[in-house]
């Protein structure tokens, strides 16, 4: 009987935000999959290890995803990694694949999930605390009140178009273009907050667009509201 793959969200950074279900699955896993070459440099693994000591005794298998915008090379890479995962499932072993935040939000795990379910394997998505919810909590603000819409935007989304949307705009993974983001926010009528490395070592919380560091790292998230919405 084939094993089952679980895409497990480990949350944004604080090991205490790992869910009870995630901890149970990690403890019982036949093998742990990580979206990196080495567990020592994998944020998702380190978060899980901070909450579940048993993970250190598990076999850890790397699933390094290719970083390219070439659709053919991406498809080849994702197909190859799905076949690799299938090899473990065919041994009857359950595979717990770790991912930051929640697997349903801009996660590489979903490329495996879709392929493996199409191949007939059993797969389950296990929710984790999202980075934008954790950041809002650390910044002590609400993402949405009443009928306010919430827009979750990746760094690749056109900045001007994103800022023209009504309600709360959450800019994720904007590190590489933080200079342009800061310039646009400083010149506009916005309430701006930022969390860098939320729940991780080196966490920084920013309460004004003017104070956003242009060298902010990959794990940076900006919350943009209309003037006066934060109550500050």
C-alpha positions as CSV (number, residue, x, y, z in Angstrom):
1,X,0.0,0.0,0.0
2,X,1.4,3.4,-1.0
3,X,2.2,6.0,1.6
4,X,0.6,9.4,1.9
5,X,2.1,12.9,1.5
6,X,1.3,15.7,3.8
7,X,2.0,19.3,3.0
8,X,2.6,20.7,6.4
9,X,2.7,24.4,7.2
10,X,5.1,25.1,10.1
11,X,4.0,28.7,10.5
12,X,6.0,32.0,9.9
13,X,8.9,31.5,12.3
14,X,8.0,31.1,16.0
15,X,8.1,27.4,16.8
16,X,5.3,27.9,19.3
17,X,2.9,28.7,16.4
18,X,3.3,25.2,15.0
19,X,-0.1,23.5,15.2
20,X,-0.8,20.4,17.3
21,X,-1.7,18.5,14.1
22,X,1.6,19.5,12.4
23,X,3.6,18.4,15.5
24,X,1.8,15.0,15.5
25,X,2.4,14.4,11.9
26,X,6.1,15.3,12.2
27,X,6.5,12.9,15.1
28,X,4.9,10.0,13.2
29,X,6.4,10.7,9.8
30,X,8.2,8.0,7.9
31,X,10.3,10.6,6.1
32,X,10.6,14.4,6.2
33,X,10.8,16.4,3.0
34,X,12.2,19.9,2.9
35,X,12.2,22.5,0.1
36,X,16.0,23.0,0.3
37,X,19.3,21.3,-0.2
38,X,20.3,21.1,3.5
39,X,18.3,21.0,6.7
40,X,20.8,23.3,8.4
41,X,19.8,26.1,6.0
42,X,16.1,25.3,5.7
43,X,13.9,27.7,7.7
44,X,10.9,25.4,7.7
45,X,13.0,22.5,9.2
46,X,14.6,24.8,11.9
47,X,11.2,26.0,12.9
48,X,9.8,22.5,13.2
49,X,12.9,21.3,15.1
50,X,12.3,24.1,17.6
51,X,9.0,22.5,18.5
52,X,9.3,18.8,17.8
53,X,12.5,17.2,19.1
54,X,11.7,13.9,17.4
55,X,12.4,15.4,13.9
56,X,16.1,15.1,14.6
57,X,15.8,11.4,14.4
58,X,14.0,11.3,11.1
59,X,15.3,10.7,7.6
60,X,15.3,14.1,5.9
61,X,15.1,14.3,2.1
62,X,15.9,17.5,0.2
63,X,13.5,18.7,-2.6
64,X,15.4,21.8,-3.9
65,X,13.0,23.6,-6.2
66,X,14.5,25.3,-9.3
67,X,14.4,29.1,-9.2
68,X,13.7,30.2,-12.7
69,X,10.9,31.7,-14.8
70,X,11.5,29.4,-17.7
71,X,8.2,27.4,-17.8
72,X,9.8,24.3,-19.5
73,X,12.6,24.1,-17.0
74,X,10.2,24.6,-14.1
75,X,7.9,21.8,-15.4
76,X,10.9,19.5,-15.8
77,X,12.1,20.3,-12.3
78,X,8.6,19.8,-10.7
79,X,8.0,16.6,-12.6
80,X,11.4,15.2,-11.4
81,X,10.7,16.1,-7.8
82,X,7.2,14.6,-7.9
83,X,8.8,11.3,-9.2
84,X,11.3,11.5,-6.3
85,X,8.5,11.9,-3.8
86,X,6.5,9.0,-5.4
87,X,9.5,6.8,-4.9
88,X,9.2,7.1,-1.1
89,X,5.4,6.8,-1.2
90,X,5.7,3.5,-3.2
91,X,7.8,2.1,-0.4
92,X,4.7,2.6,1.8
93,X,6.2,5.5,3.7
94,X,4.3,8.6,4.7
95,X,6.1,11.7,3.6
96,X,5.7,14.9,5.6
97,X,6.8,17.9,3.4
98,X,7.5,21.0,5.5
99,X,6.7,24.5,4.2
100,X,6.8,28.0,5.7
101,X,3.5,29.6,6.7
102,X,0.6,27.8,5.1
103,X,1.0,25.4,2.1
104,X,-2.0,27.1,0.3
105,X,-0.3,30.5,0.1
106,X,2.5,30.8,-2.5
107,X,4.0,27.5,-1.5
108,X,6.2,25.3,-3.7
109,X,4.6,22.3,-2.1
110,X,1.5,22.7,-4.2
111,X,3.5,21.8,-7.3
112,X,4.1,18.4,-5.8
113,X,0.6,18.1,-4.4
114,X,-1.1,18.6,-7.8
115,X,1.2,16.2,-9.6
116,X,1.0,13.4,-7.0
117,X,-2.8,13.5,-6.7
118,X,-2.9,13.4,-10.5
119,X,-0.7,10.3,-10.3
120,X,-3.2,8.7,-7.9
121,X,-1.4,9.2,-4.6
122,X,-3.2,10.3,-1.4
123,X,-2.2,13.8,-0.4
124,X,-3.4,16.2,2.4
125,X,-2.8,19.9,3.0
126,X,-2.2,20.8,6.7
127,X,-2.8,24.5,7.4
128,X,-0.2,26.6,9.2
129,X,-0.3,30.1,10.6
130,X,0.3,32.5,7.7
131,X,3.0,35.2,7.8
132,X,0.6,38.0,7.2
133,X,-1.6,37.0,10.2
134,X,1.4,36.6,12.4
135,X,2.8,40.0,11.3
136,X,-0.5,41.7,12.0
137,X,-0.6,40.2,15.5
138,X,3.0,41.3,16.2
139,X,2.2,44.8,14.8
140,X,-1.0,44.9,16.9
141,X,-3.3,45.8,14.0
142,X,-6.3,44.2,12.3
143,X,-6.0,43.2,8.6
144,X,-9.7,43.7,8.0
145,X,-12.7,45.3,9.8
146,X,-16.3,45.2,8.7
147,X,-16.5,45.1,4.9
148,X,-12.8,46.1,4.3
149,X,-11.3,43.9,1.6
150,X,-7.9,42.3,2.1
151,X,-5.5,41.8,-0.8
152,X,-2.5,39.5,-0.5
153,X,0.0,40.4,-3.2
154,X,3.3,38.7,-4.1
155,X,6.4,40.7,-4.9
156,X,5.9,40.0,-8.6
157,X,2.6,41.8,-8.7
158,X,2.7,45.3,-10.3
159,X,3.2,47.7,-7.4
160,X,1.2,50.6,-8.8
161,X,-1.8,48.4,-9.6
162,X,-1.6,46.8,-6.1
163,X,-1.6,50.1,-4.3
164,X,-4.6,51.3,-6.2
165,X,-6.7,48.5,-4.8
166,X,-9.2,49.4,-1.9
167,X,-8.8,48.2,1.6
168,X,-5.8,46.5,3.2
169,X,-2.9,45.5,0.9
170,X,-0.3,43.0,2.1
171,X,2.9,43.1,0.1
172,X,4.7,39.7,0.4
173,X,8.3,38.9,-0.6
174,X,9.1,42.4,-1.7
175,X,12.7,42.4,-0.5
176,X,14.4,42.8,-3.9
177,X,12.3,45.8,-4.8
178,X,12.0,47.4,-1.3
179,X,13.5,50.6,-2.5
180,X,10.8,51.1,-5.1
181,X,8.1,50.0,-2.6
182,X,9.4,52.5,0.0
183,X,9.5,55.4,-2.5
184,X,5.9,54.7,-3.6
185,X,4.6,54.4,0.0
186,X,6.4,57.5,1.3
187,X,4.9,59.6,-1.5
188,X,1.4,58.3,-1.0
189,X,-1.3,58.8,1.7
190,X,-1.0,55.5,3.4
191,X,-0.7,54.0,6.9
192,X,2.3,51.6,6.5
193,X,3.7,48.9,8.8
194,X,6.4,46.3,8.1
195,X,7.6,43.1,9.7
196,X,10.9,41.6,8.8
197,X,11.8,38.1,9.9
198,X,8.5,37.8,11.9
199,X,8.9,35.4,14.7
200,X,12.5,34.6,13.7
201,X,15.9,35.8,14.9
202,X,16.6,39.3,13.7
203,X,12.9,40.3,13.8
204,X,12.3,44.0,13.0
205,X,8.9,45.8,13.3
206,X,8.5,49.1,11.5
207,X,5.6,51.6,12.0
208,X,6.2,54.2,9.2
209,X,7.0,54.1,5.5
210,X,9.9,56.5,6.1
211,X,11.6,53.9,8.4
212,X,11.5,51.0,6.0
213,X,15.0,49.7,5.4
214,X,15.8,49.5,1.7
215,X,18.0,46.5,2.4
216,X,15.2,44.5,4.0
217,X,15.5,40.8,3.5
218,X,13.4,38.1,1.7
219,X,11.2,37.5,4.7
220,X,9.8,41.0,4.8
221,X,6.1,41.8,4.7
222,X,4.5,45.2,4.3
223,X,0.9,46.1,5.4
224,X,-0.6,49.1,3.7
225,X,-3.8,50.7,4.8
226,X,-5.6,54.0,4.1
227,X,-4.8,57.0,6.3
228,X,-6.3,56.7,9.8
229,X,-7.3,53.0,9.5
230,X,-4.8,51.7,12.0
231,X,-6.1,54.1,14.7
232,X,-2.5,55.3,15.3
